[in-house]
């Protein structure tokens, strides 16, 4: 796990309602350039209202900016994306945070 992955995983750790966070896109593919950002898909635990998820995503985005720089991160609610997008993220993305189910 890279420096950024570790720092970003710390942001997601301990946030209520988050089951897992995937890093996806150019950062995972290793095809980055000076315009590349960090793309995250958040999988929420069952029962979180849409408005609550949006508030959490907004907070996470601001915290991610503090690690990677302004406008260098994007955070989406995975369950609010089309099925094909969810499949791409799960198949090609990298889990950087997952709640301990023990």
N, C-alpha and C positions, 0 to 999 in steps of 0.2 A: 504494500500500500504506500503510495507516494505521500510526501509532506502535505500536499493539498488535500488528498483523500482523508488523511488522519485528522487534519484540522476541521474539515467539513463534516466528517463523521461525528466529531465532538458537538457540533451545532445541533445535529439531529438527535443525538443521544439524550434520553430522558425527557423528550418532548411528549406530552400526553397525546395519546391517540395514534402515534406513528408506529406502524407495524414494520415497515421496511422503506429504504431509500435506495433507488438505483441511480448510478451515474451512467449516462448513455451519450451517444453521439460521437463527435470528433475526438473528445478526450479519451474515450475508450478505444476507438479505432486507431489512435496514434497518428491521426491526420490533422494536426493542428497547424495554425498559422497565427499571425498577430491579431487576427480578427476572431479567433475561436473563443467560445465561452464554455462554461461548465453547465451541462444540462442535467437536471435532477428530476426524477419522477418519484413522488411520495405516495406510498400505499398506506392508507389509513385503516385503523382497526374498524370493525363493524360498529355501526351506531352513531358515527360522527355526522352531524348535520352539515349540509353543504356550506352554510354561512360560517360555521366554526372552522371548517377545512380551509376556506378562503382566508380567514384571519390568520391561521397558523402558517399558511403558505406565504402570505405577505411578510410575516415576521421572519420566516426562514430565509426569504429572499434578501431582506435587509442584512441579516447576519452573514449570509453567503457573500454579499458584496464586501463586507468588512474583511473577508479572507482573501478573495480573488480580485477585488477591485470593482468599482462601479460599472454596471452594465456588462459584467463578465460572467453572469450567472443567470440561469433560468430555472424556475421551479414550477412543476405542474402536478396537479392531482391526477394520479394514474387512473383512478376509477372513473374520472370524468372525461377520459379520452376515448376515441373510437377503438373498437376491439382490435383492429389491425395494428394500431399504434401501441396498444398494450402488449400485444404479442411481440412486436419488434423490440420493445424495451426489455421485456423479460428474457427474450432469447439472446439479445446482443449486449444488453447492459451488464453492469457490474454492481452487485450489491455492496454498498459501502456502509450501510447500517441496517441491522435487523434486531428487533426486540428479542430478548432472551426469553424463550417460552418455558423455561424451567420453573 
